[in-house]
């Protein structure tokens, strides 16, 4: 079945009921468990690695990721 979206770009089923989004994959705040993080800083590293500083929108804790 093709995906159907309402005017606000929420996925809906054939009956028009909203379909909940899939669970968020990625980084969660280690303090409060919130997945609503904003990017504060991004730095490139030698060899192509990237370091990201993220801040939790709920409690303000900062998290560093390296990829």
Backbone as a printed PyTorch tensor [residue, N CA C, xyz], in Angstrom:
tensor([[[ 0.8420, -1.1720,  0.0000],
         [ 0.0000,  0.0000,  0.0000],
         [ 0.8960,  1.2470,  0.0000]],

        [[ 0.6380,  2.2240, -0.8580],
         [ 1.4500,  3.4420, -0.8700],
         [ 1.2040,  4.2670,  0.3860]],

        [[ 2.1910,  5.0370,  0.7450],
         [ 2.0500,  5.9190,  1.8970],
         [ 1.1380,  7.0930,  1.5410]],

        [[ 0.3030,  7.4750,  2.4750],
         [-0.5990,  8.6100,  2.2870],
         [-0.3180,  9.6040,  3.3930]],

        [[-0.2260, 10.8880,  3.0410],
         [ 0.0700, 11.9380,  4.0060],
         [-1.0460, 12.9620,  4.0060]],

        [[-1.3030, 13.5510,  5.1880],
         [-2.2910, 14.6310,  5.2480],
         [-1.6220, 15.9460,  4.8790]],

        [[-2.3430, 17.0330,  4.9590],
         [-1.8280, 18.3360,  4.5390],
         [-0.6480, 18.8050,  5.3780]],

        [[-0.5200, 18.3090,  6.6140],
         [ 0.5930, 18.6810,  7.4830],
         [ 1.7460, 17.6890,  7.4080]],

        [[ 1.7180, 16.8100,  6.4130],
         [ 2.7630, 15.8290,  6.1450],
         [ 2.8710, 14.7660,  7.2400]],

        [[ 1.7700, 14.4710,  7.9350],
         [ 1.7170, 13.3430,  8.8550],
         [ 1.2290, 12.1320,  8.0720]],

        [[ 1.8280, 10.9950,  8.3100],
         [ 1.4040,  9.7830,  7.6040],
         [ 0.0500,  9.3420,  8.1590]],

        [[-0.8700,  8.9780,  7.2560],
         [-2.2000,  8.5190,  7.6550],
         [-2.4880,  7.1810,  6.9880]],

        [[-3.3690,  6.3820,  7.6160],
         [-3.7390,  5.1000,  7.0250],
         [-4.9180,  5.2960,  6.0770]],

        [[-5.4140,  4.2050,  5.4990],
         [-6.4890,  4.2700,  4.5050],
         [-7.7640,  4.8940,  5.0720]],

        [[-8.0000,  4.7650,  6.3750],
         [-9.2000,  5.3340,  6.9960],
         [-9.0080,  6.8050,  7.3700]],

        [[-7.8010,  7.3410,  7.1770],
         [-7.5360,  8.7390,  7.4960],
         [-7.0170,  8.9620,  8.9040]],

        [[-6.7890,  7.8780,  9.6510],
         [-6.2590,  8.0020, 11.0120],
         [-4.7420,  8.1940, 10.9630]],

        [[-4.2440,  9.0200, 11.8560],
         [-2.8050,  9.2860, 11.9040],
         [-2.0380,  8.0340, 12.2900]],

        [[-0.9190,  7.8200, 11.6170],
         [-0.0380,  6.6940, 11.9130],
         [ 1.1310,  7.2500, 12.7150]],

        [[ 1.4330,  6.6910, 13.8940],
         [ 2.5460,  7.2270, 14.6790],
         [ 3.8660,  7.0250, 13.9560]],

        [[ 4.8020,  7.9580, 14.1320],
         [ 6.0980,  7.8180, 13.4810],
         [ 6.8650,  6.6410, 14.0750]],

        [[ 7.8170,  6.0930, 13.3130],
         [ 8.6230,  4.9980, 13.8530],
         [ 9.4700,  5.5010, 15.0130]],

        [[ 9.9210,  4.6200, 15.8960],
         [10.7530,  5.0540, 17.0100],
         [12.0280,  5.7160, 16.4960]],

        [[12.4600,  6.7370, 17.1920],
         [13.6520,  7.4670, 16.7840],
         [14.8850,  6.5980, 16.9810]],

        [[15.7130,  6.5780, 15.9790],
         [16.9800,  5.8680, 16.0860],
         [18.0710,  6.9110, 16.2170]],

        [[18.9630,  6.7120, 17.1220],
         [20.0430,  7.6680, 17.2500],
         [20.3930,  7.9450, 18.6900]],

        [[20.8700,  9.1450, 18.9160],
         [21.4100,  9.5330, 20.2060],
         [20.2890,  9.9740, 21.1480]],

        [[20.4110,  9.5490, 22.3960],
         [19.5050,  9.9990, 23.4410],
         [20.3260, 10.6530, 24.5410]],

        [[19.7210, 11.5720, 25.2490],
         [20.3810, 12.2490, 26.3590],
         [20.6530, 11.2350, 27.4690]],

        [[21.8890, 11.1570, 27.9600],
         [22.1930, 10.2010, 29.0270],
         [21.5690, 10.5890, 30.3670]],

        [[21.1600, 11.8410, 30.5300],
         [20.5820, 12.2900, 31.7890],
         [19.0860, 12.0220, 31.8570]],

        [[18.3400, 12.4940, 30.8400],
         [16.8740, 12.3960, 30.9080],
         [16.2810, 11.4090, 29.9010]],

        [[17.0890, 10.8870, 28.9490],
         [16.5960,  9.9160, 27.9790],
         [15.8720, 10.5320, 26.7990]],

        [[15.8140, 11.8450, 26.7410],
         [15.1340, 12.5640, 25.6660],
         [15.9210, 12.3960, 24.3610]],

        [[15.2200, 12.2610, 23.2350],
         [15.8800, 12.1460, 21.9330],
         [15.8370, 13.4640, 21.1660]],

        [[15.3660, 14.5430, 21.8090],
         [15.2510, 15.8470, 21.1580],
         [16.5270, 16.6400, 21.4220]],

        [[17.5330, 16.4050, 20.5790],
         [18.8280, 17.0540, 20.7260],
         [19.0450, 18.0250, 19.5780]],

        [[19.7300, 19.1200, 19.8600],
         [20.0610, 20.0680, 18.7940],
         [21.5760, 20.0880, 18.6100]],

        [[22.0120, 20.3470, 17.3890],
         [23.4400, 20.3950, 17.0900],
         [23.9740, 21.7530, 17.5030]],

        [[25.0180, 21.7440, 18.3230],
         [25.6330, 22.9740, 18.7970],
         [26.8700, 23.2940, 17.9690]],

        [[27.6660, 22.2690, 17.6510],
         [28.9330, 22.4730, 16.9650],
         [29.2890, 21.2230, 16.1590]],

        [[29.8570, 21.4150, 14.9670],
         [30.3300, 20.3050, 14.1400],
         [31.7570, 20.6340, 13.7180]],

        [[32.6580, 19.6840, 13.9210],
         [34.0570, 19.8730, 13.5120],
         [34.5250, 18.6680, 12.7250]],

        [[35.1830, 18.9350, 11.6110],
         [35.8080, 17.8720, 10.8360],
         [37.1470, 17.5220, 11.4470]],

        [[37.5150, 16.2550, 11.3710],
         [38.7790, 15.7800, 11.9220],
         [39.6230, 15.2230, 10.7850]],

        [[40.9350, 15.1590, 10.9590],
         [41.7760, 14.5420,  9.9320],
         [41.3280, 13.1040,  9.6760]],

        [[41.3460, 12.7020,  8.4300],
         [40.9370, 11.3550,  8.0750],
         [39.4540, 11.2330,  7.8050]],

        [[38.7370, 12.3570,  7.8050],
         [37.3150, 12.3360,  7.4690],
         [36.3760, 12.1530,  8.6400]],

        [[36.8970, 12.0170,  9.8540],
         [36.0180, 11.8520, 11.0160],
         [35.3110, 13.1730, 11.3270]],

        [[34.1200, 13.0770, 11.9030],
         [33.3360, 14.2500, 12.2550],
         [32.9820, 14.1760, 13.7350]],

        [[33.1730, 15.2890, 14.4400],
         [32.7900, 15.3740, 15.8510],
         [31.6170, 16.3330, 15.9700]],

        [[30.5540, 15.8910, 16.6270],
         [29.3730, 16.7340, 16.8090],
         [29.1140, 16.9320, 18.2870]],

        [[28.8490, 18.1820, 18.6770],
         [28.4190, 18.4910, 20.0330],
         [26.9210, 18.7300, 19.9590]],

        [[26.1680, 18.0000, 20.7670],
         [24.7120, 18.0970, 20.7930],
         [24.2830, 18.5640, 22.1720]],

        [[23.1640, 19.2880, 22.2400],
         [22.6130, 19.7270, 23.5190],
         [21.1680, 19.2630, 23.6060]],

        [[20.7990, 18.7190, 24.7540],
         [19.4300, 18.2650, 24.9850],
         [18.5320, 19.4870, 25.1340]],

        [[17.4210, 19.5060, 24.4340],
         [16.4860, 20.6260, 24.5300],
         [15.6930, 20.5910, 25.8320]],

        [[15.7000, 19.4460, 26.5010],
         [14.9230, 19.3040, 27.7380],
         [15.7320, 19.7330, 28.9660]],

        [[16.9110, 19.1290, 29.1480],
         [17.6840, 19.3940, 30.3690],
         [18.9500, 20.2160, 30.1320]],

        [[19.3640, 20.3820, 28.8600],
         [20.5380, 21.1940, 28.5560],
         [21.8630, 20.4500, 28.5610]],

        [[21.8790, 19.1830, 28.9350],
         [23.1200, 18.4080, 28.9620],
         [23.7100, 18.3180, 27.5680]],

        [[25.0280, 18.4210, 27.4710],
         [25.7160, 18.3180, 26.1890],
         [26.3170, 16.9290, 26.0160]],

        [[26.2830, 16.4550, 24.7580],
         [26.7550, 15.1200, 24.4010],
         [27.6670, 15.2760, 23.1880]],

        [[28.7340, 14.5030, 23.1240],
         [29.6450, 14.5110, 21.9790],
         [29.5190, 13.1870, 21.2440]],

        [[29.3890, 13.2660, 19.9110],
         [29.3970, 12.0590, 19.0830],
         [30.5480, 12.1740, 18.0920]],

        [[31.1040, 11.0390, 17.7500],
         [32.1720, 10.9800, 16.7540],
         [31.8060,  9.9550, 15.7010]],

        [[31.9640, 10.3450, 14.4480],
         [31.6380,  9.4300, 13.3540],
         [32.7160,  9.4570, 12.2960]]])
